[in-house]
Amino acid sequence: MAENLEELINQASKEIAESKWEQAIKTLNRACEIDAYNNEVLKNLGLCYYNLSKNTKAQEFFKRALGVTPDDATSLFYSGSINLLNLDFNTAKTQLHKVIELRPEYTDAYKNLGVVYFNLKQHQEAVNILEKGLPYANESQEYYRLLASAYIVSRQNLKAVELLEEFLKRNPIESYEIFNLLGSAHLGLKNTEKAREYYLKSVVVNERNEVAQKALVFLDAIENDVLAEYRPLIENKAPVEDIVAVAESLYRDHKINEAIGFLAYSLKNGYDDTKIYYLLSILYEAKGHFNDSLKCLHKIITTSTPTKEIELKIAKLFLQLSKTNEAFALLNKLIKKYPYDTDVYYEYAMAFVAYGDNIKAEEYLKKVIDMDPEGKLCAIAHKDLGCIYLGQNNMDYAKDEFQLAYDLAPEDDIICYEYASYHFISGDRETALKYYEKAINLNPYDDEYKVALALLYNNLKKYHATINLLMPIVPKVQRLPKLAYPLAVAFYETGQFDLAQKLFVRYCELTNDVEVYNLLALTYEKMGKYQDAISIANKMLKDFPDNINVLGNKARFLHKSEKFDEAEAIYLDILSKLSNYEEAIVGLVTLYKDSDQLHKAKDYIARLDYNDFSDEAVEIFKNISAL
């Protein structure tokens, strides 16, 4: 029996409504065999492929649909949206304007057209079209944010404030994106107090929100007394070299936030110069803001011919951002362009390290050493070879390379740090201590060094030394979550369980580390919060249901919260798998004693061979038997 076109279209519509895109495509292809020029069929095929992110195929069907019905607003909208994604802004602009002519209430058409004008840097046109579509926005938060952004970019900050504050009155929501925009608008109005208020609100809603965090750094900088000393340079239009010199001086004094704030302030006041963007990229990289650093370098290469140094920095940032393919593509080009430059070969070796190809990395590091056997890069290359050999557990080769690196550059903090780490791993803790402390003396501002030293202090049971070392940098825990771990351990070991608990919770939130969840559970146990300890154990057992250590801990927590039957069941389950597991046996007989089942405890102990147990366990068994 021949299929009915209308029935196929209705069936496809149901499948589309249920987001069954692949199934709908099959149905629509059968409909297309009946009528290859049906606008509804072609349009829906385009829609299905669009939702599957197959935009080339989608565009093919939207074009065919428009060939049949040139004024179909839906096909025009999606075709325009695909052209926007493909960066064909002029075609997208024409199509989206046509959509609005046909259907003035088509909100998404205004929104996408606003984005087109943004990309064309026609900011007032973006404002005009988004204002025109505002009556149809239906309180869309995304739409209001886009219009506010257009106001801010076109320096209509007061309009942005009025728009968003009225929106929040009608819709009292906690949106960090809106708070960020209000902060930016007030900053543009030079109302730093209100700007700070909104940026702080944004951080409260989303503490990982980098936009607000960086804005607060900028506000700190422009309100800082140190910065006030230099602001007149910008206001009096001093040469850009003077502006850069001030920022470099702040950087040398390790006032990175102030340097970033000063340069950001200079950019806002007309200093649009490659030297400023280059220094900003260095400052952002130093803070670990690699995307921002990369944006600064891209700003430079869009306006001038890139130097080797800039391209190498871009390659390095690609590696930091795990964009290994982009890094290799750029470095392959640079190797051909600069075949005798050791810095290019060094970054090439680092790309292979990031890629996991240690054989190639080793080859190119040795090439760097051969090309410049006395230079600083030679020392760094020896250090990196040491790290590779250390990762391969080839301790003798690692030792030789680290020693060569240190002999060439004994005052290089990174080399001292890696040399210390080698000694720590190889078990020579006193020598590790010496070189960690030297690295910190050479560069007291690198918190990674302090975390490594703290781990060593804990290993040496110098817990108070860890606390004294790390407490001053606790506010940086958001940026450096690994800082929380050794400090929490030190608090735990010194009996400061409330402080340990807070840091363990913080570390788990940032890293989801299973081992630390276990330490958190033990901390709750020390604090007498047995139910919290049980909850943490249950969380771990979801992922590791047969972990004997976690099961034993949970049984102990249940025991201490007097849930004797549940604890007994876990102990017995453990012993059914490991009949001589000391911790479970001690736990079980102690549970029987504490739950007034002394006879069970004594019967169980009578069957044990004390030679199989530790002295501590034997003492427990004897004490119970004597009762």
Order of alpha helices (4+ residues) and beta strands (2+ residues): alpha-alpha-alpha-alpha-alpha-alpha-alpha-alpha-alpha-alpha-alpha-alpha-alpha-alpha-alpha-alpha-alpha-alpha-alpha-alpha-alpha-alpha-alpha-alpha-alpha-alpha-alpha-alpha-alpha-alpha-alpha-alpha-alpha-alpha-alpha-alpha-alpha
